[in-house]
Structures are given as structure tokens and as C-alpha cells.
Amino acid sequence: MAIIINVDVMLAKRKMRSNELADSIGITTANLSILKTGKARAIRFSTLEMICKVLDCQPGDIMEYVSDK
């Protein structure tokens, strides 16, 4: 089971930099980097909500399930 994080894709579509997003949602760039690389073990719904609000997207736009098969 793999969850793929597509925050970089949405940042590129919105022509926004990581540090701008981090500042907008109130997390450190280091924590955003952990999330973007898929190394995060969890994400708060409030953080996910803020990411979606700032990037004007849906949760499915930034997270994707890919089967191991």
C-alpha cells in the first residue's frame, strides 16, 4: 500500500513556492518538506484543510493511493 503525496504538483500548477505555502498554512518549511516527500506518518485534518484552502484544491488532488500490485 502506498499513499503518494502530490503537493509539488499542485504547487507547480498554482505557481507557488513551498515556503509561501508553509507560511500561509502556519507550518515550518521542514515539516512541509517531510509531508511532500511522503515521510510523514500522519497529517492533521486542519493542516490538510489549510493546504486545500490555500491551493484551491481537493484532498484527492494532493493525496493518491497506489496499489503495490
C-alpha positions as CSV (number, residue, x, y, z in Angstrom):
1,M,0.0,0.0,0.0
2,A,1.3,3.4,-0.9
3,I,0.0,6.9,-0.5
4,I,1.5,9.3,-3.0
5,I,1.7,13.0,-2.0
6,N,1.3,15.4,-4.9
7,V,1.8,18.7,-3.1
8,D,4.6,19.6,-5.5
9,V,2.3,19.1,-8.5
10,M,-0.3,21.4,-7.0
11,L,2.4,24.0,-6.1
12,A,3.6,24.0,-9.7
13,K,0.0,24.3,-11.0
14,R,-0.6,27.3,-8.7
15,K,2.9,28.8,-9.4
16,M,3.6,28.9,-5.7
17,R,6.8,28.0,-3.8
18,S,7.0,25.7,-0.8
19,N,8.0,28.4,1.6
20,E,4.9,30.5,0.6
21,L,2.6,27.6,1.3
22,A,4.3,26.8,4.6
23,D,3.9,30.5,5.7
24,S,0.3,30.6,4.5
25,I,-0.7,27.5,6.4
26,G,1.4,28.1,9.5
27,I,3.8,25.2,9.5
28,T,7.6,25.1,9.1
29,T,9.2,24.5,5.7
30,A,10.9,21.5,7.3
31,N,7.5,19.9,8.2
32,L,6.1,20.7,4.8
33,S,9.2,19.0,3.3
34,I,8.5,15.9,5.4
35,L,4.9,15.9,4.1
36,K,5.9,16.4,0.5
37,T,8.5,13.6,0.5
38,G,5.9,11.1,1.9
39,K,7.9,10.6,5.1
40,A,5.1,12.0,7.3
41,R,3.3,9.3,9.3
42,A,0.2,11.4,9.8
43,I,-1.4,14.7,8.8
44,R,-3.9,16.7,10.8
45,F,-7.2,17.4,9.2
46,S,-6.7,21.1,10.0
47,T,-3.4,21.1,8.1
48,L,-5.0,19.3,5.1
49,E,-7.8,21.7,5.2
50,M,-5.5,24.7,5.1
51,I,-3.4,23.2,2.3
52,C,-6.6,22.6,0.2
53,K,-7.8,26.2,1.0
54,V,-4.6,27.9,0.0
55,L,-4.0,25.7,-3.1
56,D,-7.7,25.8,-4.0
57,C,-7.9,22.0,-4.4
58,Q,-9.5,18.9,-3.0
59,P,-7.7,16.4,-0.7
60,G,-7.7,13.9,-3.6
61,D,-5.7,16.4,-5.7
62,I,-2.8,16.1,-3.3
63,M,-3.0,12.6,-2.0
64,E,-3.3,9.4,-4.1
65,Y,-3.5,5.7,-3.3
66,V,-1.4,3.4,-5.5
67,S,-1.7,-0.4,-5.0
68,D,1.5,-2.4,-4.6
69,K,0.5,-4.8,-7.3
